[in-house]
Structures are given as structure tokens and as C-alpha cells.
Amino acid sequence: MPPAFADHEPEKAQCPQKRQTLKAPGDFLSLVNPLPVTAKRIAKGESIYQTQSAPLQCRHCHGEKGNGVGHMGLEANPPARNFTCSATMETISDGQMFWVIRNGVPGTAMPAYPDLADWQIWVLIHYIRTSQ
């Protein structure tokens, strides 16, 4: 894998991350992923995370392993979310993640992904949850 896509400075992967994230509307916060976890869905989520998402693949900021130290993640303010930190991720509901992926977070480097179908976001969340 070219160095531009390799995780770097893994020691900067803060856990837990001390920061506030814009909260999703209340009706999203209680949503639970409606798709049962399967190996096939996790593999599809990995494909979306690593190569298929647009405008930018998740790995560029969140890192190939999801630890927040992708080549663009450390440059972001705030830094990209570290999905490998269970102390951080246990406080983020599936619905919150769905809303953030769909809408992005204004004032941060997290873009919106309105072109992903709902099922694509849900399998992406399954994959992200396997990083912990």
C-alpha cells in the first residue's frame, strides 16, 4: 500500500477522545442498526470504508484501521474520530453515527455522504464497530 494511504503516527490516536460532537436530532439518537451483523455485511462495510465512499474514502481521515490517524485525520480540527477506542465509541449510538455519516458535521472536516443508500450506511456502521 502506498505510504500516502498508510496510517502514520499511531501514538497520536487518542483514547478516549475528549471532544463534543454535534448531536443528532432526538429521533436518530435511539436508532439501532436494523441489519443483523453478518460476515458479508461487514465485508461490504469494509469495502465502502476503504475504497467506495465518496467524496472521500473514510480511511483517508479515520485511518486504514479506524484509529483516527489517516494521513488527513491528524490535520483535521478536531482530529478524526478514533473508532478503535471503545471508551469513545460506547457513547456513540448507531443512530448518531448514521446521522453524522449522512449529514456530515459542520465546522469539522467530516463531509456528508448523502449518496450512500441507508443500507450502505448501516453496513458501514457494522464495519466501524468491528474496529473496537
C-alpha positions in Angstrom: 0.0 0.0 0.0 1.4 3.4 -0.9 2.6 5.5 2.1 0.1 8.2 1.4 -2.7 5.7 2.4 -0.8 4.1 5.3 -1.7 5.0 8.9 1.1 7.1 10.4 1.8 8.3 13.9 -0.4 5.7 15.7 0.8 7.1 19.0 -1.5 10.2 18.3 -4.6 8.0 18.3 -6.2 9.5 21.5 -8.3 7.2 23.6 -10.6 8.4 24.9 -11.1 11.4 22.7 -12.2 14.4 24.7 -14.4 16.5 22.5 -18.0 17.3 21.8 -19.8 16.2 18.6 -22.9 17.8 17.2 -25.8 15.7 18.5 -28.1 14.2 16.0 -31.8 15.0 16.3 -33.6 13.0 19.1 -35.4 10.6 16.7 -32.0 9.4 15.4 -30.3 9.0 18.8 -32.3 6.0 19.7 -32.0 4.2 16.3 -30.4 0.8 16.4 -28.9 -0.8 13.3 -31.7 -2.7 11.7 -29.5 -5.1 9.7 -28.3 -8.2 11.5 -24.5 -8.5 11.7 -23.1 -11.0 9.1 -19.6 -11.5 7.7 -20.9 -10.5 4.3 -22.3 -7.2 5.6 -19.0 -6.4 7.5 -17.0 -7.1 4.3 -19.3 -4.8 2.3 -18.9 -2.1 5.0 -15.1 -2.6 4.8 -15.2 -2.1 1.0 -17.2 1.1 1.4 -14.9 2.4 4.2 -11.7 1.6 2.3 -12.5 2.3 -1.3 -16.1 3.1 -2.3 -17.3 6.1 -0.3 -17.3 9.5 -1.9 -16.5 12.4 -1.8 -13.6 10.8 0.2 -12.9 7.3 1.5 -13.2 7.0 5.2 -9.7 5.7 5.6 -8.1 8.9 4.5 -9.1 10.6 7.7 -10.0 7.8 10.1 -7.1 5.6 9.1 -7.0 2.2 7.5 -7.6 0.6 10.8 -10.1 3.2 12.1 -7.8 4.7 14.7 -8.1 8.3 13.6 -4.6 8.7 12.2 -5.2 8.6 8.5 -3.0 10.9 6.5 -5.7 13.6 6.6 -7.1 12.8 10.0 -4.4 14.4 12.1 -4.6 17.6 10.1 -8.3 18.0 10.8 -9.5 20.2 13.7 -10.9 18.4 15.6 -8.9 15.3 14.7 -10.7 12.4 13.1 -12.7 10.1 15.3 -10.8 7.1 16.7 -13.2 4.1 16.1 -10.8 1.7 17.8 -11.4 3.4 21.2 -14.2 1.5 22.9 -14.3 4.2 25.7 -15.3 6.7 23.0 -17.4 4.5 20.8 -19.6 3.1 23.5 -21.0 6.6 24.0 -22.0 6.9 20.3 -25.3 5.3 19.2 -25.8 3.7 15.8 -28.4 6.4 15.1 -25.8 9.2 15.9 -23.3 7.5 13.6 -25.9 7.2 10.8 -26.9 10.8 11.1 -23.2 12.0 11.1 -22.4 9.9 8.0 -25.5 11.1 6.1 -25.2 14.8 7.1 -21.6 15.4 8.0 -20.6 17.8 10.8 -20.5 21.5 10.0 -17.3 23.2 11.2 -15.3 20.0 11.0 -13.6 18.0 8.3 -16.4 15.4 8.3 -18.2 15.6 5.0 -21.7 14.5 4.3 -22.4 11.3 2.4 -25.9 11.9 1.0 -25.4 9.5 -1.9 -24.9 6.4 0.3 -28.1 4.3 0.5 -29.4 3.7 4.0 -28.3 0.0 3.8 -24.7 1.1 2.9 -24.5 3.4 5.9 -25.8 0.6 8.2 -23.2 -2.0 6.9 -20.5 0.7 7.2 -21.5 1.1 10.8 -21.2 -2.7 11.3 -17.7 -2.5 9.9 -16.7 0.5 12.0 -18.0 -1.3 15.1 -15.6 -4.2 14.4 -12.6 -1.8 14.8 -13.1 -1.7 18.6 
